[in-house]
Amino acid sequence: MRARVGNDVGRLWAAYAVSTYGTWLAFGAFPLIAVRVLHSSAFAVSLLEAAGLAVAALVAFPLGPWVAHHAKRPVLVAMDLVRFAAMASVPLGYLLGLLSYGQLLVVAVVSGAAGIAFTAASGAYLKHLAASPDLLVANGRFEGTSWVATAVGPPLGGALVGVLGPVATVAADAVSYLLSALGVLRIRGGDVVTPRATTRGVRAADLLAGVRSIAGDPVLRRLFANSVLVGGLIMATVPLLSVLLLGRYRMPVWQYGLAFGVPALGGFLGARLSAGLAARFGRYRVLRVAGWLRSLFPLGLAFVRPGVVGLLVVIAVEALLITCMGVYNPIHATERLQRAPAGRAAQLLATWSVASKLVQAGLTALWGLLATATSPLAAITVSGMLLLATPLLLPTRARLAATDSVPTQPAVA
């Protein structure tokens, strides 16, 4: 865990850290604005999340080849600036009295598409900058930073909302993207570009390069199926929890932030332990055990009630879930990057993100309808029950061992 991962990886990590802190400072900002400012219904809040994700994913799909065929550092800067402009329009519209549901939807689409392109470019760039033995350590550092930001951001964001209003955290998020762009510009190492084919037919096929990369590897296929479904089922409940806790149970904003902030410390702990556990017990065993455990705990949200008891239930469930995710995610990310074919990491990551967002959007919309027909708590319970079956999609130990000889391909410089 103390291995040096290089100055340029450190600079990429620092840029990621500042934007991640901004994002988690604004955690739940759009649902909060929709509920408290625009007085939107549960279905409208879910639709905001679902439509934004779906359209952003469709817009971002052709960006995968574009990211692959361009130097990654300028792409990262450009996507940060796009997200800065989109997010900055929300507090501006609020101050002018022009903020609307439609604007939130457009901002969700633009920032979501830019975020997918940024993720694809940063993953490919990390694979280029970090030596293979250090990749798990680097991924652990990124994962740990994400969970610390998750712990610190929501409580601070809740306090900021209480003092300055609901759009203050969106303004802070916008500034974080600007600072991230400045941080990426400090990277001095080389860059990575996949040569562009000259024929139109090859360019059309290039759109499916990520799909072929995932479909051609049996381990990636199963990791992909598990990841997309688990992420979709968990994220489909986020807007419903906002409606349930902030609306029906009238939980104060600071408690809402606390409920999701404190458990994230478990994610930081898990990320810190991930590489050590993989070294001691084998990364495939740890991957499978953590993958199984993370599917068990979300069902505990079925027991959320108003008041302090409900707050403690949310904190306990999220803490257990997030600790397992903190262990699982760095190993998963490392396995995915190492199995990405040479020159196709950006396309693979873009395809992965697009599919994840589309499934997440579909499930979020479906769960919004389910919550309208029943109740938010009932819909959250159904999600927890379905998650219990998702570990069946994880690769078996035999399959992981059989494909362990897949060589790590260097990125095309």
TAHUCOR-V932697 format. One record per pair of residues at least 6 apart in sequence whose ideal C-beta (glycine too) atoms are under 6 Angstrom apart, sorted by the first residue. I is the first residue (numbers start at 1). J is the second residue. Records with the same first field share a line. If there is no record, write none. Layout:
I=J / J
This chain:
1=275
3=134 / 137
5=130 / 134 / 137 / 138
8=129 / 187 / 189
9=129 / 130 / 138
11=186 / 187
13=141
14=183
15=180 / 183 / 184
17=145
18=176 / 179 / 180
19=176 / 177 / 180
20=146 / 149
21=149 / 153
22=172 / 173 / 176
23=173
24=149 / 150 / 153
25=153 / 156 / 157 / 169 / 172
26=169 / 170 / 173
27=153 / 154 / 157
28=242
29=169 / 170
30=104
31=45 / 239 / 242
32=166
33=166
34=40 / 45 / 48
35=246 / 247
36=166
37=166
38=101
42=243 / 371
43=368 / 372
45=239 / 243
46=239 / 364 / 368
49=239 / 364
50=361 / 364 / 365
52=105 / 108 / 109 / 112
53=357 / 360 / 361
54=358 / 361
55=109
56=109 / 112 / 113
57=354 / 357 / 358
59=113
60=113 / 116 / 117 / 354
61=354
63=117
64=210 / 347 / 350
65=206
67=75 / 117 / 120 / 121 / 346
68=194 / 346 / 347
69=194 / 196
71=191 / 193
72=121 / 124 / 125 / 191 / 192
73=184 / 187 / 191
75=121
76=121 / 184
77=181 / 184
79=114 / 117 / 118
80=177 / 180 / 181
81=181
82=114
83=111 / 114 / 177
84=174 / 177 / 178
86=107 / 110 / 111
87=170 / 173 / 174
88=174
90=107 / 167 / 170
91=167 / 170 / 171
93=99 / 103
94=167
116=353
119=353
120=346 / 349 / 350
123=349
124=345 / 346
127=337 / 345 / 411
128=192 / 411
129=189
130=138
132=408
135=334
136=275 / 334
137=275
139=330 / 333 / 334
140=271 / 274 / 275 / 330
143=271 / 329 / 330
144=268 / 271 / 272
147=264 / 267 / 268 / 326
148=268
150=264
151=261 / 264 / 265
154=257 / 260 / 261
155=257 / 258 / 261
157=169 / 257
158=253 / 254 / 257
160=168 / 169
161=253
192=411 / 413
194=343 / 412
209=344 / 347
210=347 / 348 / 350 / 351
211=351
213=341 / 344 / 348
214=220 / 224
217=339
219=395 / 403
220=339
222=393 / 395
225=393
226=390 / 393 / 394
228=355 / 356 / 359
229=390
230=390
231=356
232=359 / 360 / 363
233=383 / 386 / 387
235=360
236=363 / 364 / 367 / 383
237=380 / 383
240=371 / 376 / 379 / 380
243=376
244=376
245=251 / 256
246=256
249=306
255=311
259=311 / 314 / 315
262=315
263=315 / 318 / 319 / 322
264=322
266=319 / 322 / 323
267=322 / 326
270=323 / 326 / 327
271=326 / 330
274=327 / 330
277=286
278=286 / 331
283=331
284=397 / 400
287=331
288=394
290=324 / 327 / 328
291=328 / 391 / 394
292=391
293=324
294=321 / 324 / 325
295=387 / 388 / 390 / 391
297=317 / 320 / 321
298=384 / 387
299=384
300=317
301=317 / 380
302=381 / 384
303=313
304=310 / 313 / 314
338=408
339=406
340=348
341=409
342=409 / 412
343=412
367=379
370=379
371=379
